[in-house]
Amino acid sequence: MSSEIEREIAERRAGVLARIAKAAKSAERSPDDVTLIAVSKVQPDERVDAMLAAGQRVFGENRVQEAQQRWTERKRSDGGIELRLIGPLQSNKSRDAVALFDVIETLDREKLARTLADAIQAEGRAPGIFVQVNTGEEDQKAGIAPLETDAFIAKVRNEYGIEPEGLMCIPPVDEPAGLHFALLAKIAARNGLRKLSMGMSADFESAIRFGATHVRVGTELFGARA
Ligand SMILES: *Cc1c(COP(=O)(O)O)cnc(C)c1O
């Protein structure tokens, strides 16, 4: 690993952490209540290793197979790494996902609740689960429609024995994100869920104002993806 890359990545991370702290303070929140998820998808290994060297321990990936290749060994040699799935999960990959990830943020349909519940039984390991909400009701985007989310959460709890930790959303690119963050926070509050995964490179400070407990940052931390 070149020391130049190590220096660049450490600086980027410090910069993002400082912006998180500032946004939290101006929202009268504690910076400790906001976790930075480093979105490492598609990034070269040497940049990921530089991020680890800089002290980052929470990472997000959006594909099971890519995450297995990158993280199986790294997690084995560093028990402090927390790995989060932030991309769509096919139900036939539930078992692999439950075996590898510490948190799965993209539960978005009943069939997946069933296969995840079965995988949790089979693996004897229960990752944290977030429900993904399609706040913009976009056809091309995964997630439960806002009006169906309360019923879905109840079903996940009552029929599949999964207690979600929080909600996750990816707002439409062409709309002010704040409205979507506010909606996600409202749905979480009325369902007794404490955690909110929202905000990416372009809007994580806004997400923190609306109560994000987890921000998913890729580009600002690692540089542009290839
Ligand atoms: C890629 C990705 C991110 C990170 O996006 P950046 O704009 O690079 O910060 C966050 N969340 C999800 C779900 C992603 O797929």
The ligand as an ORCA input file, in Angstrom:
! r2SCAN-3c Opt
* xyz 0 1
  C     -23.212      3.463     -3.707
  C     -24.149      3.691     -2.594
  C     -23.922      4.698     -1.631
  C     -22.742      5.642     -1.677
  O     -22.936      6.617     -2.649
  P     -21.936      7.872     -2.789
  O     -22.744      8.855     -3.528
  O     -20.756      7.388     -3.541
  O     -21.604      8.322     -1.424
  C     -24.828      4.808     -0.603
  N     -25.909      3.990     -0.501
  C     -26.160      3.021     -1.401
  C     -27.357      2.157     -1.234
  C     -25.295      2.845     -2.484
  O     -25.564      1.866     -3.375
*
